[in-house]
Amino acid sequence: MSAPRMCASLRSKLFVNSHSSCSFQVSRNAFFWKSDQEEKVEELEPAVKTISHPKSSKMQTHSRLVKGYKPPENLKVKVKEIVQEICGEVPEDLASLRLNDRKIKFKILTKLMTELDHSVSNRELSSMNSLKDVLNYFETEVRDTSVYEDLAKLNLPKNIHIALNSVKFDAEKDTFFKGVSAFPNNETIITSLRRKHRSNRND
């Protein structure tokens, strides 16, 4: 083969190879290229953000009843006696004692819960790192009434009235409609023992 023909053949092969590589690159970009809209979606921050546990607890709307607790006047004396019984030595500043040892922490809190009849929840347990935290917890009074009941005891305006006791229909007492109920054969079931004694029905 002459030199001119070899050059022409070589040029055609180079052209074909370059053309095929370009077409492959174009097809690859067509399948894998991200649109502007997809890129913007990736840069956006998530709309839903996590809420911390204490904040979510304040957002709860249901009324939950808890066991009442009133701290004794000699609370610090009792705590000091329990710590001295378990640890043997008590620092001058009682609140500065760290509860790094889990066994000692368990013994102190168990003894306090038994003596004071006030349990410690798991959420509060994880935040108790020193006796200062323990004293703050057991010095806090807990009411056995709900938020609804506390609201009813406030000095409310005259146009606002809160009924604590529920009113139930009684065919013998409610004679306005001659004892006819709007919901016949539909008995009200009271599941709470606390609310059952407030009802005027004898179930």
C-alpha positions in Angstrom: 0.0 0.0 0.0 1.3 3.4 -0.9 1.9 6.1 1.6 -1.0 8.4 0.6 -3.5 5.5 0.9 -2.1 4.5 4.3 -2.5 8.1 5.5 -6.1 8.3 4.2 -7.0 5.0 5.9 -5.4 6.1 9.1 -7.3 9.4 9.0 -10.6 7.6 8.5 -10.0 5.2 11.4 -9.2 8.1 13.7 -12.3 9.9 12.6 -14.5 6.8 13.2 -12.9 6.3 16.7 -13.3 9.9 17.7 -16.9 9.9 16.4 -17.8 6.7 18.3 -16.3 8.0 21.5 -18.2 11.3 21.2 -21.5 9.4 20.6 -20.8 7.2 23.6 -20.1 10.3 25.8 -23.3 12.0 24.5 -25.4 8.9 25.2 -23.8 8.5 28.7 -24.6 12.1 29.5 -28.1 11.7 28.3 -28.8 8.8 30.8 -26.7 10.0 33.7 -26.9 13.8 33.5 -28.8 15.4 36.4 -31.4 18.0 35.6 -31.3 21.4 37.3 -34.4 20.6 39.3 -32.9 17.4 40.7 -29.7 19.3 41.8 -31.9 21.9 43.5 -33.8 19.3 45.4 -30.6 17.8 46.8 -29.5 21.2 48.1 -32.7 21.9 49.9 -32.8 21.3 53.7 -35.3 18.8 55.1 -38.7 20.3 55.8 -39.3 18.0 58.9 -36.9 18.6 61.8 -36.5 16.5 64.9 -38.0 17.8 68.1 -36.3 17.3 71.4 -38.0 15.2 74.1 -38.7 17.9 76.6 -40.2 20.2 73.9 -42.4 17.4 72.6 -43.6 16.7 76.1 -44.9 20.3 76.4 -46.8 19.9 73.2 -48.9 17.0 74.5 -52.6 17.9 74.9 -53.9 15.0 76.9 -54.3 15.2 80.7 -52.1 12.7 82.6 -52.5 12.0 86.3 -49.5 11.4 88.4 -48.9 10.4 92.0 -48.7 13.3 94.3 -45.5 14.1 96.3 -44.7 16.7 98.9 -41.0 17.0 100.0 -40.4 16.8 103.7 -38.9 19.7 105.6 -35.9 17.7 106.7 -35.1 16.4 103.2 -31.4 17.4 103.3 -30.9 15.7 106.6 -32.4 12.4 105.3 -30.3 12.6 102.2 -27.2 13.1 104.2 -28.0 10.2 106.5 -28.6 7.9 103.5 -25.4 8.9 101.8 -23.4 8.5 105.0 -24.9 5.0 105.5 -24.0 3.9 101.9 -20.7 5.8 101.3 -19.4 6.1 104.8 -18.1 9.6 104.3 -20.0 12.7 103.4 -18.4 15.8 101.9 -19.0 19.3 103.4 -20.8 20.4 100.3 -23.3 17.6 99.9 -24.4 18.8 96.5 -20.9 18.5 95.0 -20.8 14.7 95.4 -20.6 13.1 91.9 -22.6 9.9 91.2 -20.1 8.3 88.8 -20.3 4.8 90.4 -23.5 3.2 89.2 -23.8 0.9 92.1 -23.7 3.7 94.6 -26.1 5.8 92.6 -28.5 2.8 92.5 -28.3 2.3 96.2 -28.8 6.0 97.1 -31.8 6.5 94.7 -33.4 3.2 95.8 -33.2 4.1 99.4 -34.6 7.6 98.8 -37.5 6.3 96.7 -38.4 3.9 99.5 -38.0 6.4 102.3 -39.8 9.3 100.5 -42.3 7.2 98.5 -41.4 9.0 95.3 -40.2 7.1 92.3 -37.7 8.4 89.7 -38.5 8.1 86.0 -36.0 6.9 83.4 -35.8 10.3 81.8 -34.9 11.9 85.2 -32.6 9.0 86.1 -30.3 9.7 83.1 -29.9 13.3 84.0 -28.9 12.7 87.7 -25.1 13.0 87.7 -24.6 14.5 91.2 -26.4 14.9 94.5 -27.3 18.4 93.4 -29.5 16.9 90.7 -31.0 14.4 93.2 -31.8 17.2 95.7 -33.4 19.3 93.0 -35.6 16.4 92.0 -36.8 15.4 95.5 -37.3 19.1 96.4 -39.8 19.6 93.6 -43.4 19.2 94.6 -45.7 17.1 92.4 -49.4 17.6 92.4 -51.8 14.7 91.9 -54.3 16.8 90.1 -54.5 17.3 86.3 -54.0 20.5 84.4 -57.7 20.7 83.8 -58.5 20.5 87.5 -55.9 23.1 88.4 -57.4 25.4 85.7 -60.8 25.0 87.3 -59.5 26.2 90.7 -58.2 29.5 89.3 -60.1 32.8 89.6 -61.8 32.6 86.2 -63.9 35.3 84.5 -67.6 35.2 85.1 -68.3 34.0 81.5 -66.1 30.9 81.8 -67.2 27.9 83.8 -65.4 24.5 84.0 -67.5 21.5 85.0 -65.3 19.0 86.8 -68.0 16.4 87.5 -69.6 14.9 84.4 -73.4 15.0 84.2 -75.0 11.7 83.3 -78.6 11.0 82.2 -80.8 9.4 84.8 -84.3 8.4 83.8 -85.6 8.6 87.4 -84.2 12.1 88.1 -84.4 13.8 84.6 -88.1 14.1 84.1 -88.1 16.9 81.6 -88.6 14.5 78.7 -90.5 12.0 80.9 -87.4 9.8 81.3 -86.9 9.3 77.5 -83.2 9.1 76.6 -81.8 10.4 73.3 -79.5 7.4 73.2 -81.6 4.3 74.3 -79.8 1.0 75.0 -76.5 2.8 74.9 -74.9 2.7 78.3 -71.9 4.9 79.1 -68.9 2.8 80.1 -66.6 4.4 82.7 -63.2 2.8 82.7 -61.4 5.1 85.2 -61.9 4.3 88.9 -61.0 7.9 89.6 -63.9 9.1 87.5 -66.3 6.4 88.3 -67.0 7.6 91.9 -67.8 11.1 90.6 -70.5 9.8 88.4 -74.1 9.9 89.7 -74.8 6.5 88.2 -74.7 3.4 90.4 -73.1 0.8 88.0 
